[in-house]
Amino acid sequence: MGAGGWGCRGGREVLLAMDGAAMVGWARAQADVAMAYVTSRGGAVGIARDAYPYATAVLASIALFNVSAYLFPLFISWMYSGANLKRRYGAEWAVVTGSSSGIGKAIAMALARQGISVVLVALDDQLLSATFKDLKKAFPAVAFRKVGVNLAASDGSYMGPIAEATADIKVQLLFNNAGYIKTSFFHLSDLAAQLANLECNATSAVRITHHFYQRMMRDGMRGGIVFTSSAAGFIPSPFASMYGATKAFISEFSACLAVEAKASGIDVVAVHPSPVNSNFLRGAADLDMFKKAYAAATGPDSLPGPIFGALACGMTPWRDIGTFAIFMRIVMKILDFSFMTWGFALAAPLMPDYKNNMKKAN
């Protein structure tokens, strides 16, 4: 039998018909062919040397495509920065959660500058009242409504007041911005507090989105839905496990919804801002890693422009904003998530925050 029998039509049947001696002979012939090829190419090293340019070209092409596929939509989104959402969607009303301060307040102000009326949804406290008063004074020609609710309520009772306050208006823009962070070792934290964090950061966004998205679809309205996520959603987040998990959830939820909604004229985006100076860390533990991350934090007023651009360009279901978020995304394109998590786990005991929390635990 010829040395190429295995690759020929019917080769499998021929092999099955062989006796033991024939099989051994065939295997030796195949080995001789392989050895002859290796020898002709200068051994294994020669083969590797010949393949190196091709392997390098393939890997470089894959890397170039991967980076370009990330940076090109990012550039287009940047070109749309500060887009007029009133003009794009014909929107008259927007709902912004967590709008009494920080990013939410900055979004509400940016919307008002475009002549879009805003429903402010936040904790019913003096901060919400003050923001409501300030906005009405700054934009007398724009209508504002406020809904003071606790988005951490596990029974979803906040939906009643939100639905009632918006029953007579057409909401085409929804900004799910509310959220906060709880920091500590998970086993040392109060479970009820962790579940409240889950409700506010993730579940409330699902409830609110379902309500307004359903209305948009029913009435055939174009619109936009934005989720304020975080770079913490795509990297391990020790000492803030619930925060990282909720941000990962809303980013994935947003991406799934973006696919469903696109054909109906509804754009859905999850934004991942770099650290922002706001009331976000109020009540969080004093952690060294937060001090380092927030050392170069920007103000919330820099966020609405890129957020509006991400929504308007229609190409970025996920939009990383700022140096830290973009850098970490590129790192995650190089390092496997499981590998990075393993590295974090090995390094964690060396971190000052880990040591301090261990002291508290003991």
C-alpha positions as CSV (number, residue, x, y, z in Angstrom):
1,M,0.0,0.0,0.0
2,G,1.2,3.5,-0.8
3,A,2.3,5.9,1.9
4,G,-0.6,8.2,1.2
5,G,-3.3,5.6,1.8
6,W,-4.8,7.4,4.9
7,G,-5.6,10.5,3.0
8,C,-7.1,8.7,0.0
9,R,-10.8,8.0,-0.7
10,G,-11.6,4.8,1.2
11,G,-8.5,4.9,3.2
12,R,-10.4,4.1,6.4
13,E,-11.9,1.0,4.9
14,V,-8.4,-0.1,3.7
15,L,-7.0,0.3,7.2
16,L,-9.8,-1.7,8.7
17,A,-9.1,-4.5,6.2
18,M,-5.4,-4.7,7.1
19,D,-3.9,-7.4,9.2
20,G,-1.5,-6.5,12.0
21,A,1.7,-6.8,10.0
22,A,0.3,-4.7,7.2
23,M,-0.8,-2.1,9.7
24,V,2.7,-1.8,11.2
25,G,4.1,-1.6,7.7
26,W,1.8,1.2,6.8
27,A,2.5,3.2,10.0
28,R,6.3,2.9,9.3
29,A,5.8,4.2,5.8
30,Q,3.9,7.2,7.1
31,A,6.6,7.8,9.6
32,D,9.3,7.6,6.9
33,V,7.4,10.2,4.8
34,A,7.1,12.6,7.8
35,M,10.7,12.2,8.7
36,A,11.8,12.8,5.1
37,Y,9.8,16.1,5.1
38,V,11.3,17.2,8.4
39,T,14.8,16.4,7.2
40,S,14.3,18.3,3.9
41,R,13.2,21.4,5.8
42,G,16.2,21.4,8.1
43,G,14.5,19.6,11.0
44,A,11.8,20.9,13.4
45,V,13.7,24.2,13.9
46,G,13.7,24.7,10.1
47,I,10.0,24.1,9.9
48,A,9.4,26.6,12.7
49,R,11.7,29.1,11.0
50,D,9.8,28.8,7.8
51,A,6.4,29.1,9.5
52,Y,7.4,32.1,11.7
53,P,6.7,34.9,9.1
54,Y,3.3,33.4,8.3
55,A,2.4,32.9,12.0
56,T,3.5,36.4,12.8
57,A,1.5,37.9,9.9
58,V,-1.6,36.0,11.0
59,L,-1.3,37.0,14.6
60,A,-0.6,40.6,13.7
61,S,-3.6,40.7,11.4
62,I,-5.8,39.4,14.2
63,A,-4.4,41.9,16.7
64,L,-4.9,44.8,14.3
65,F,-8.4,43.8,13.5
66,N,-9.3,43.4,17.2
67,V,-7.9,46.8,18.1
68,S,-9.4,48.5,15.1
69,A,-12.8,47.0,15.8
70,Y,-12.6,48.6,19.2
71,L,-11.1,52.0,18.4
72,F,-13.0,52.7,15.2
73,P,-16.5,52.8,16.8
74,L,-14.9,54.7,19.7
75,F,-13.7,57.3,17.3
76,I,-17.1,57.6,15.6
77,S,-18.7,57.9,19.0
78,W,-16.3,60.7,19.9
79,M,-17.2,62.5,16.7
80,Y,-20.9,62.5,17.8
81,S,-20.0,63.8,21.3
82,G,-22.6,66.2,22.6
83,A,-25.2,65.1,20.0
84,N,-28.6,66.9,20.1
85,L,-30.9,64.1,21.4
86,K,-34.0,66.3,20.9
87,R,-33.2,66.6,17.2
88,R,-32.3,62.9,16.8
89,Y,-35.3,61.4,18.5
90,G,-37.8,64.2,18.6
91,A,-37.8,63.7,22.3
92,E,-39.7,65.9,24.7
93,W,-39.2,64.1,28.0
94,A,-36.4,62.1,29.6
95,V,-36.2,60.1,32.9
96,V,-32.9,60.2,34.8
97,T,-32.4,58.1,37.9
98,G,-29.8,59.1,40.5
99,S,-30.2,62.7,39.2
100,S,-29.9,64.6,42.4
101,S,-26.1,64.8,42.1
102,G,-23.0,63.7,40.2
103,I,-23.4,62.2,36.8
104,G,-27.2,62.1,36.9
105,K,-27.4,65.8,37.7
106,A,-25.0,66.6,34.9
107,I,-27.0,64.5,32.4
108,A,-30.2,66.3,33.5
109,M,-28.6,69.7,33.0
110,A,-27.3,68.7,29.6
111,L,-30.7,67.5,28.5
112,A,-32.3,70.8,29.7
113,R,-29.8,72.8,27.6
114,Q,-31.2,70.9,24.6
115,G,-34.8,71.8,25.6
116,I,-35.7,68.4,26.8
117,S,-37.9,68.2,29.9
118,V,-36.6,65.9,32.7
119,V,-38.2,63.7,35.4
120,L,-35.7,63.5,38.3
121,V,-35.8,60.2,40.1
122,A,-33.7,59.9,43.3
123,L,-33.9,59.5,47.1
124,D,-36.5,61.8,48.6
125,D,-34.1,64.1,50.5
126,Q,-32.9,67.7,50.6
127,L,-30.4,67.0,47.8
128,L,-33.2,66.1,45.4
129,S,-35.2,69.2,46.4
130,A,-32.2,71.5,46.0
131,T,-31.4,70.1,42.6
132,F,-35.0,70.3,41.5
133,K,-35.1,74.0,42.6
134,D,-31.8,74.8,41.0
135,L,-32.7,73.3,37.6
136,K,-36.1,75.1,37.5
137,K,-34.3,78.4,38.2
138,A,-31.6,77.7,35.6
139,F,-33.9,76.6,32.9
140,P,-37.3,78.4,33.3
141,A,-38.5,77.3,29.8
142,V,-38.0,73.6,30.5
143,A,-40.4,71.5,32.6
144,F,-39.1,69.4,35.4
145,R,-40.7,66.8,37.7
146,K,-39.3,65.0,40.7
147,V,-40.0,61.6,42.1
148,G,-38.5,60.9,45.5
149,V,-38.2,57.1,45.9
150,N,-35.8,54.5,47.4
151,L,-34.6,52.4,44.4
152,A,-33.2,49.9,46.9
153,A,-36.6,48.8,48.1
154,S,-36.8,45.0,47.4
155,D,-40.5,45.0,46.7
156,G,-40.2,47.4,43.8
157,S,-42.6,49.8,45.4
158,Y,-40.7,52.7,43.7
159,M,-42.4,51.8,40.4
160,G,-45.8,53.1,41.5
161,P,-44.7,56.7,42.0
162,I,-42.5,56.6,38.8
163,A,-45.3,55.3,36.7
164,E,-47.8,57.8,38.1
165,A,-45.5,60.8,37.6
166,T,-44.9,59.9,33.9
167,A,-48.4,58.5,32.9
168,D,-49.4,61.6,30.9
169,I,-46.1,62.2,29.1
170,K,-44.1,60.4,26.4
171,V,-40.7,59.4,27.7
172,Q,-38.3,58.6,24.8
173,L,-35.1,58.9,26.8
174,L,-34.2,56.9,29.8
175,F,-31.0,57.2,31.8
176,N,-30.5,54.4,34.4
177,N,-27.8,56.1,36.4
178,A,-28.7,55.4,40.0
179,G,-26.2,53.2,41.9
180,Y,-23.8,53.1,44.9
181,I,-21.1,50.9,46.2
182,K,-20.7,48.8,49.4
183,T,-17.1,47.9,50.3
184,S,-15.8,45.1,52.6
185,F,-15.1,41.4,52.5
186,F,-18.3,39.8,51.3
187,H,-18.5,37.4,54.2
188,L,-18.2,40.3,56.7
189,S,-21.0,42.4,55.1
190,D,-24.7,42.4,56.0
191,L,-26.7,40.3,53.5
192,A,-29.6,42.7,53.6
193,A,-27.4,45.6,52.7
194,Q,-25.8,43.6,49.8
195,L,-29.3,42.7,48.4
196,A,-30.3,46.3,48.7
197,N,-27.3,47.2,46.7
198,L,-28.2,44.6,44.1
199,E,-31.8,46.1,43.9
200,C,-30.6,49.6,43.4
201,N,-27.8,49.0,41.0
202,A,-29.4,46.3,38.8
203,T,-32.9,45.1,39.5
204,S,-34.4,48.6,39.7
205,A,-32.9,49.3,36.2
206,V,-34.5,46.2,34.9
207,R,-37.9,47.2,36.3
208,I,-37.7,50.8,35.1
209,T,-36.4,49.8,31.7
210,H,-39.1,47.3,31.2
211,H,-41.8,49.9,32.0
212,F,-40.5,52.6,29.6
213,Y,-39.2,50.3,26.9
214,Q,-42.6,48.6,26.7
215,R,-44.3,52.0,26.3
216,M,-41.8,53.0,23.6
217,M,-42.5,49.8,21.6
218,R,-46.3,50.1,22.1
219,D,-46.4,53.6,20.9
220,G,-43.9,53.1,18.1
221,M,-41.6,55.8,19.5
222,R,-37.9,56.2,18.6
223,G,-35.7,56.7,21.7
224,G,-32.6,55.9,23.7
225,I,-31.9,53.9,26.9
226,V,-28.6,54.4,28.7
227,F,-27.1,52.4,31.6
228,T,-24.3,53.9,33.7
229,S,-22.1,50.9,34.2
230,S,-18.4,50.8,35.2
231,A,-15.0,49.4,34.3
232,A,-15.5,47.4,37.5
233,G,-17.9,45.3,35.4
234,F,-15.2,43.8,33.3
235,I,-12.4,43.4,35.8
236,P,-12.3,41.6,39.2
237,S,-13.5,44.0,41.9
238,P,-12.3,42.7,45.3
239,F,-13.9,44.3,48.4
240,A,-16.8,45.5,46.2
241,S,-18.0,42.2,44.8
242,M,-21.7,43.1,44.6
243,Y,-20.8,46.4,42.8
244,G,-18.7,44.7,40.2
245,A,-21.3,42.0,39.7
246,T,-24.2,44.4,39.2
247,K,-22.2,46.5,36.7
248,A,-21.3,43.3,34.7
249,F,-25.0,42.4,34.7
250,I,-26.3,45.7,33.4
251,S,-23.6,45.9,30.7
252,E,-24.6,42.5,29.5
253,F,-28.3,43.3,29.8
254,S,-27.8,46.5,27.9
255,A,-25.9,44.7,25.1
256,C,-28.7,42.0,24.8
257,L,-31.4,44.7,24.7
258,A,-29.4,46.7,22.1
259,V,-29.8,43.9,19.7
260,E,-33.5,43.5,20.3
261,A,-34.3,47.2,20.1
262,K,-32.1,48.5,17.2
263,A,-34.5,47.6,14.4
264,S,-37.3,49.5,16.2
265,G,-35.4,52.7,16.3
266,I,-34.4,52.5,20.0
267,D,-30.7,52.8,20.8
268,V,-29.4,51.1,23.9
269,V,-25.9,51.9,25.4
270,A,-24.0,50.9,28.6
271,V,-21.3,53.5,29.5
272,H,-18.2,52.7,31.5
273,P,-16.9,56.0,32.9
274,S,-13.4,56.3,34.4
275,P,-13.4,57.5,38.0
276,V,-15.6,60.6,38.6
277,N,-15.5,63.0,41.5
278,S,-19.1,62.8,42.9
279,N,-21.1,61.6,45.9
280,F,-20.6,58.1,44.7
281,L,-18.1,57.1,47.3
282,R,-20.1,58.6,50.2
283,G,-20.5,55.9,52.8
284,A,-17.9,53.6,51.2
285,A,-15.0,52.4,53.3
286,D,-11.6,54.2,53.1
287,L,-9.8,52.0,50.6
288,D,-6.3,52.5,49.3
289,M,-7.2,51.3,45.8
290,F,-10.0,53.9,45.5
291,K,-7.7,56.7,46.5
292,K,-5.3,55.7,43.7
293,A,-8.0,55.2,41.2
294,Y,-9.7,58.5,42.0
295,A,-6.5,60.5,42.2
296,A,-7.0,61.5,38.5
297,A,-10.8,61.6,38.6
298,T,-12.7,64.0,36.4
299,G,-15.8,66.0,37.2
300,P,-19.3,64.7,36.2
301,D,-19.8,67.6,33.8
302,S,-17.4,65.9,31.4
303,L,-19.6,62.9,31.0
304,P,-22.9,63.9,29.2
305,G,-21.1,64.8,25.9
306,P,-19.6,61.3,25.4
307,I,-22.7,59.6,26.7
308,F,-24.9,61.5,24.2
309,G,-22.4,60.7,21.4
310,A,-22.5,57.0,22.2
311,L,-26.3,57.0,22.0
312,A,-26.5,59.0,18.8
313,C,-23.8,57.3,16.8
314,G,-25.5,54.0,17.1
315,M,-22.3,52.0,16.9
316,T,-21.3,51.6,20.5
317,P,-23.5,49.4,22.7
318,W,-20.7,49.6,25.2
319,R,-18.9,52.9,25.5
320,D,-15.7,53.2,27.6
321,I,-15.1,56.8,28.7
322,G,-11.8,58.2,30.0
323,T,-8.3,56.9,30.1
324,F,-8.7,54.4,32.9
325,A,-11.7,52.6,31.3
326,I,-10.2,52.5,27.8
327,F,-6.8,51.3,29.2
328,M,-8.4,48.5,31.2
329,R,-10.5,47.5,28.1
330,I,-7.3,47.1,26.0
331,V,-5.6,45.2,28.8
332,M,-8.6,42.8,28.8
333,K,-8.1,42.3,25.1
334,I,-4.6,41.1,25.9
335,L,-5.1,39.1,29.1
336,D,-7.7,36.4,29.5
337,F,-10.3,37.3,32.2
338,S,-9.7,34.0,34.1
339,F,-5.9,34.6,34.0
340,M,-6.3,38.1,35.3
341,T,-8.6,37.0,38.1
342,W,-6.1,34.3,39.1
343,G,-3.4,36.9,39.2
344,F,-5.5,39.2,41.3
345,A,-6.2,36.3,43.7
346,L,-2.5,35.6,44.1
347,A,-1.6,39.3,44.6
348,A,-4.6,40.2,46.9
349,P,-3.0,39.2,50.2
350,L,-0.2,41.7,49.5
351,M,-2.6,44.6,49.1
352,P,-2.9,47.1,52.0
353,D,-6.7,47.0,51.7
354,Y,-6.7,43.2,52.1
355,K,-4.5,43.3,55.1
356,N,-6.6,46.0,56.7
357,N,-9.8,44.1,56.1
358,M,-8.2,40.9,57.5
359,K,-7.3,42.8,60.7
360,K,-10.9,43.9,61.1
361,A,-12.1,40.3,60.5
362,N,-9.9,39.0,63.3
